[in-house]
Amino acid sequence: MKKVIIFFAISFVVIFFYTLSTQTSADTEPFTIDLRQGSNDLSVQRLQQYLNQHNFPVAQSGIGSVGFETTYFGPLTKQALIAFQNSHADEILSPIGLTFGTGNFFRLTRQYVNKTLEQLVATTTPEQPILPVKHLRSGRMVSSPSKFQIGGTVSNLDGSLVLQNNGTDDLTITQNGSFSFSTLINKGFSYLVNIFTEPNGQDCSVSNGSGTITSSAVTNVGINCLTYPTLSGFSNVSINVLSTPSVTYNLIAPTSDSDGDFVFASSNDSILSISGSVGTWNVLGGTVTVTATQSANDTYTASSTSATYTATVPNMCEVIVPCNGGECAQVASTPGNFATSYTCSNCPSGQSGDNCEMTITNCDGACLNGGVCSPSVSGGECACAACFTGVLCQDLDIACA
């Protein structure tokens, strides 16, 4: 019985090293035939192994992935080969005038692959295996795992969140805690985690979301979600300048279920400027949009709401009829000066002044000795020439006699 055990043990060792030596030899022997989509040959399996080992994976998992290479040349093999050809375009594509891979394993591609295999053999000693360390899987010699999981932790989630890695591999998350994507990523390949769909009423961000796989799983991707606060009570404001004792206005912040500070901003500082929570009307007669933005904190994200602020000046042309028969036009007023809220024009004949208040009815044509009748509020006055005085310039100045 002991002899039988020893016999089988020796046989297993011989078969094991024979398999290893033939596998290593097969992995480095040159390719000799053309391959294309639809080919079915052992060379296809060797090509898939080569692509997987050189960071051009045929598949991330399942058929075609590391340890599960097949003899059939399908669409996945073609896509991986195209990526390989594009990466080595100067040696494979440019010599025949191509700029994009064909996915066919023909002469130039085959020559380049064989050249890399020759270099691998030349730089590998008998004590250094050509392939990664092997292990048994279902009685078959396969490469050690070189794929790793991407994951992390979700915090403050309230709803449903969809994440993606490298623009695919959708992952729906409905609760806080750890997460991981189902698709493993090859060593040396990059990963990029992004938020594809945010939960309603929340703003989520990613930390540590990108990098390159080294030799272990990624577990430090952080997803933190903040809730939008409920803002209300920030109402439109309309001010009538006749009933407003001051050109300043104290802004009242919206009500909120968050305790973040508010910052106010005006859409037009030339009309209404804001300092802190106090607004100053620079022109009495205009409309602006005031935005109140509440800052973020550990639970809530920043959020804004807006209201319309309007200052109105009554039509002074109708209130006081200021133009004494002239034409009156309403204009915007500067703070505290309602007299500038209108202009007078086209005064009646014989009248002038800002309000058409000046007349010459009392002296027009009556001034003597070269005097000139000038308009005044009282009805006109004679402006006398030198050496003459009097209401109508009728008297000679003694000093000139």
C-alpha positions, 0 to 999 in steps of 0.5 A: 500500500505504501508503495502505491502511495509513493508511486502516485505521489511521484506521478503527480509531481512529474505530471505537475512539472511537465504541465508547467513546463509545457504551459510556459513553453506554449505561452512564449512560443511564436504565433504562426497563423492569422486569426480573425473574428470567428476563428476557433483554435488554441492560438485564440486562447493563447492570444486571449491570455496574452491580451489579459496579461498585458492590460487589454482584458478580453472581459472583466469577468466570466468567459474571456477573463483571466483564467477563463480564456477560450479557443473562440475568437468572438467580439470581445476578443476583437475589441480587446485586440483593437485597443491593443493595436491602437496602443501600439499604432506606430508599430502595427498600424502606421506602416500600412497607413491605418490610424485605427485598429482592425481587430484582425490578428494578421502579419504586423500584429503577429510580428509585434506580439512575437517580438514581445514574447522573444524579449520576455524569454530573453529577460527571464531566467529559469528561476523566474517564471514567465507568468504570474504565480499559478494555482489550481482552479477546478483541476486546471492551472490558471493565473493568480487573481489580478482583479480587485473590487471598488467600494467605500461608504455612503453617509447621510443618504435619505432616498435612492442613489445610483453610482457608476464606476468608469461610466458603467456598472450602475449600483443602486444604493438605498441605505447608509453604510458600505458598498461595492461594485460588482465588476472587478477591475484589473490591476494597473487599470484606473477607476472613476466613481461618479454619481449618476442619479441623486436622491430627491432633495439631496446633493451628494458628493464623492471623495477619493473617487478615482485612482489606479488599482495597485495590489488590493481592493479599494475601500475608501471611496466616500459618498456624502449626501446633504439635504436641501433646507426648506426655505419659505417666507422670503416675500416680494417687497414693494415700497412707495417712496412717499411713505418711506421715511428712509432710503435703507431697508432691513432685509428679513431672512427666509424661514428655514429648517437649517441653522446656516447663515444667510448671505444677501445679494442684489441683481443691480447694485446701482438701484439697490445695494446691500451690505450685510442685511441692510439694503440701500436704495440708490435710485428711488424708482426701480426693481431688483431681484434679491437672492438669499443664500443659506450656507451649508453645514454638516447636514444641509447643503447650500440653498437659495431663494429669491424675491423681487424688491420694487421702489415706486415713485408716485407720478408727481406730475399728477400729485402737484401739477408742478409745471404751470401749464408746461409739459411734465414728464415722470423720471426716476428720483434720487433718494430724498429728492422728489423734485428730481422725479419729474421734468418740465418742458414746453413752457407757455409763452412768456414763461421759463424756469425749471417749473415754468414759474418765471414770467415777464408780464409786469415789465415786458416792453416797459423798461426804459433807457435800454433796460431789459425785462427779465423773467421772475416769479413776481412777473418780471423785472427790468435789468437797467443799463449803466447809470440808470435806476428805477423800476422801469430804469427811468432815473439817472444815477447821480454818480453818472451825472 
